């Protein structure tokens, strides 16, 4: 999930602060579970049939999948491996006039969460008036299987939108949804019935970290792992995904960040990598490296701007024993190496680039991303992962004619704080004003292969989702020009031919 951009005064330059890596702990701290949830035993019932509803508009059936098409579900933030890379193929690159075909659209409430897809089911959470809404839809038709609503009074400290930011995760027939106000649900994917529920904000006395809950939950084996930021710890908590009971907690000093945790096997063991750092004076935070099985905190690396209101929103990128971090507010980026004993060694640091809240993508020994430093938006970077040296920088901007107050005007656009996915050998970019681009990128530079205007609406910060050749895009604000449609969840046909 992608958090909202801070107000302009929050984006001022700040000094980068680093502290040497902390030694690994012999034993993780022990945290008591303040309120183990009640688990509801669900009787078997038939899953409801999907039905149309007033907010849904169906446009056209997608083309059939190509023979031998490679498809996959998208059950978690940034995909199955949480790395922004899709195995889907073939995907349509030569779009018809006006862009890819719109299959269906749903008028929706506030929020910045992404949808997740498992098989034929899509789960999406948003806010309508004073309720958080969780919808389970047919991924191809948009028809609704079920809906859950619960009260939400979150108001936000710097941003008026009180909708969810955290993206759900689906695992083994259950969907886990962490609301902006700190309520965590485990639901039956087939029926939407509640299996267990926790109010983590109340139970762990968690303060509002600027934007509420933004970090998306992570499933590792039987654990549901969440960045918490509880005062005095735990900073990160793992719950039994079946019962909701606390299994372990890690970290005592740092608050929650907007970044989502990732997991990776390094040196034969599963580790969890979490960026932490919330509301504190002076601002503190950085990377936690945690043993996934035991919760032992193996290493820390301070990585936070000295600006009080700064947030870290880009998740770590892990490949082999290398870990890459990036942040804006003049913080920059860093490459680290995780040693077998759990120590972190800096391999490079730079302030030449830093992403605001989109993610780096690692392809073929290089890192690709959209530079998020506030005065250099809209450039696609390629960086040598081993050295941090910038190999290419391509500005992605153009002019476009729009209808403004009844008159045609030529305006300049760029991808701004856009999002990248890697799919079918190319990069798919959603610009923060609603433009979709196919891009061929390499260390030599980038070329735009196709560009379409899906809508003109700013704050399009939620990364797009691809599953079974269909592209799901969140329009988070009203259209700036023309019909000025309300926020929508849209499904486009990207199915290609062999």
Secondary structure, 3 states (H helix, E strand, C coil): CCCCCCCHHHHCCCCEECCCCCCCCCCCCCCCCCCCCCCCCCCCCCCCCCECCCCEEECCCCCCCCCCCECCCECCCCCCCCCCEECCECECCCCCCCCCEEEEEEECCEECCCCEEECCEEEEEEEECCEEEEEEEECCCCCEEEEEEEECCCCCCCCCCCCECCCCEEECCEEEEECCCCEEEEEECCCCCEEEEEEHHHHCCCCCCCCCCCCCCEEECCEEEEECCCCCCCCEEEEECCCCCEEEEECCCCCECCCCCEEEEECCEEEEEEEECCCCCCCCCEEEEEECCCCCEEEEEECEECCCCCCCCCCCEEECCEEEEEECCCCEEEEEEECCCCCEEEEEEECCCCCCCCCCEEECCEEEEECCCCCCCCEEEEEECCCCCEEEEEECEEEEEEEECCEEEEEEEECCCCEEEEECCEEEEECCCCEEEEEEEECCEEEEEEEEECCCCCCCCCCCEEECCEEEEEECCCCCCCCCCCCEEEEEECECCC
